[in-house]
């Protein structure tokens, strides 16, 4: 960025702008690697994330099942993949049972814009 602006030194703003470009490119490449059903589940997570920062995996599954008819096994595989490639955070909630919390790692607006 500094070189493009014909400056000899790099400032904090250059780093921030370069990071934004890099983050966007990374998100685009991850989303392009997904199958259609995986993109659809990611879209549901992103739309639900607009109102909440984290939601339970059960809440997301209920909505995915209503909208797409995906069974729990396939839903679980997709959520695991999204966690593995770091599009979402999947953490166990303290308390009874094995309830997992899902948090989106990118801004929901960015994800929804890329899913188009």
N, C-alpha and C positions, 0 to 999 in steps of 0.2 A: 504494500500500500504506500509506504514511504517512497519507494522508487518510482511508482506510478505518479506520485505527486511531486517528483523532482526534489525530494528532500534527502539530506545525507544521514539523518538520524531517524530512528524509529520511536514513535511515541505510543502511549497507552491506547489512544484511539485507533491506531493502525492495527494493533493486536486485537482489539475488540471487534473491529470490522472484519478482519481475517477469520476470526473464530466464528462469527455469524455465517460467513460464506461456507466455511468448512462444515459447520453443524448442519446446514441446509443440504449440502451435497451428501453428507453421510446419511441423513434421513431419507433422501430421495433414493439412494442406492439400496438401502435396506428395504424400503417399500417395494421397489421394483423386483426384488428377489422373492417376494411372497406370492403364494397362490391366491386365487380369487376368494376362496372361503376364509383364508387367513387375513386378507385385506378387509373383508367384511367384519370379522370379529374385531380387528383393530379399529375399524370405524365406529363400532358400537362402544368400545372402550373410550375412544376419543370423545364421542358425543356425550357419554355419561360423565366424563372427566370435566366437562365444561361447568357443571354445577357442583361437583365435588372433587376434592384432591385425591381421595382414595375411596375405593368401594370394595365390597367383598366379592370374591369369585362367584359365590352363589347368586348374588344380585345380577352380575353380568351374565351368568349362564341362563338365568331365567329370561332375560331380555333377548339373548342370542337365540334361545329355543323358540321364543314367540315369533321373532322376526325372520329367522332363517331355517328353523327346524333341525338344527344340528344337535346330535346326541351328546351326552356328557363325555364319552370317551374321546370323540374327535375334538370337542371343545377343550378338554384337558390337554390333549396333544398340542393344539394350537397355542394355548396359553403358555405351555412350557417352552415352545419354540420362540414365542415373542419375548419371553424372559431370557432365554439363552442368547438371543441376538441383541439383547439390551434395548428393546423398544419399550418394555414395561419393567416395573419392579414388582416382584411377587414375594411377599413376606407373610409369615405366619403371624396371626393376631394372638396376643397373650390371652389366656383364659381357657375355657372349655373347648374341647375338640381341636380340629385342625383347620379352622377357618383361615383362609388366606386373603390378604388385602392386595388389591391390584392398584398400582400407581403408574401413570403414564410418564415416561422420561422426557418427553418433548412437549412443547406447548400444544394443547388440543387443536388450536386453530391452524397451526403448521401442519399437523398430521392430516386433518380434514381437508385442507387445501391440496395436499399432495395426493390424497385418495381420490379427489376430484368429484 
